Amino acid sequence: MSTLADNLAAVRTRIEQAAQAAGRDPGGVALLAVSKTWPAADVAALAELGQREFAENKVQELVAKAEELGHLDLRWHLVGQLQRNKATAVVGAGAVVQSVDRVSLVERLAGVAERAEVVTEVFVQVDLGGPEGEAAARGGVAPEHAVELADAVAGHPSLRLRGLMAVAPRGGPPRPAFDRLAVLATRVRADHPEAGELSAGMSADLEDAVAAGATVVRVGTALFGSRPLASGSGP
Ligand SMILES: *Cc1c(COP(=O)(O)O)cnc(C)c1O
């Protein structure tokens, strides 16, 4: 418990200092706690410390934790790839889907949300490149198609476009990639002023993301500790 509290305080300080260094209001950067692989008890402990927004990269794990912790009034985000046949589960959990990367998924989510009579919040995930084969594993629409995918989301009343999400490419400096993402976000915002969010930055690179304009940073390891290798694969 004390370790979680210390970690949370340290991450908040990093966000504050990064915002100040960039001349930004620290209140304009939200912390999303990525709890993948960690038990619901750890989520509950962090919630006790005031954290309300949590993310998972697998639908099954998200749904299980959301159910177990349903009394805590938490907000869940999916940040991993979503198969169309899991759309019902993720919409049913009331989750924000940050990993929307193709038109077929947009249409599926919109249909499911419409039938459930809910509005599902989504981010368009952009592929910022990286080593061959990595993009496929992480997901994300090619940058040149991000604006049209955002348009497709905005065309559905049962979806609410919140902005763009991305993971920095491995094995290169994150800042130029985040800057490219920010340029895209500006273009999306020009047509969809309500889509003002930029979800970028993780434990290793949140300062770079905040400098580039991130409004949401997604932090796992710096809060909960290192994930065991086998289950912690992926970004
Ligand atoms: C796991 C994950 C994170 C958190 O990564 P850490 O390095 O543990 O902070 C952020 N975003 C996505 C998409 C993830 O899969």
PDBQT file of the ligand as one rigid body, heavy atoms in Angstrom, charges set to zero:
ROOT
HETATM    1  C1  LIG A 301       0.916  -1.540 -21.042  1.00  0.00    +0.000 C 
HETATM    2  C2  LIG A 301       0.543  -0.295 -21.755  1.00  0.00    +0.000 A 
HETATM    3  C3  LIG A 301       0.807   0.964 -21.205  1.00  0.00    +0.000 A 
HETATM    4  C4  LIG A 301       1.576   1.153 -19.911  1.00  0.00    +0.000 C 
HETATM    5  O1  LIG A 301       2.931   0.857 -20.113  1.00  0.00    +0.000 OA
HETATM    6  P1  LIG A 301       4.008   1.014 -18.945  1.00  0.00    +0.000 P 
HETATM    7  O2  LIG A 301       5.304   1.027 -19.658  1.00  0.00    +0.000 OA
HETATM    8  O3  LIG A 301       3.843  -0.174 -18.052  1.00  0.00    +0.000 OA
HETATM    9  O4  LIG A 301       3.727   2.285 -18.239  1.00  0.00    +0.000 OA
HETATM   10  C5  LIG A 301       0.377   2.074 -21.904  1.00  0.00    +0.000 A 
HETATM   11  N1  LIG A 301      -0.284   1.963 -23.079  1.00  0.00    +0.000 NA
HETATM   12  C6  LIG A 301      -0.565   0.777 -23.628  1.00  0.00    +0.000 A 
HETATM   13  C7  LIG A 301      -1.282   0.729 -24.924  1.00  0.00    +0.000 C 
HETATM   14  C8  LIG A 301      -0.168  -0.396 -22.983  1.00  0.00    +0.000 A 
HETATM   15  O5  LIG A 301      -0.428  -1.575 -23.550  1.00  0.00    +0.000 OA
ENDROOT
TORSDOF 0
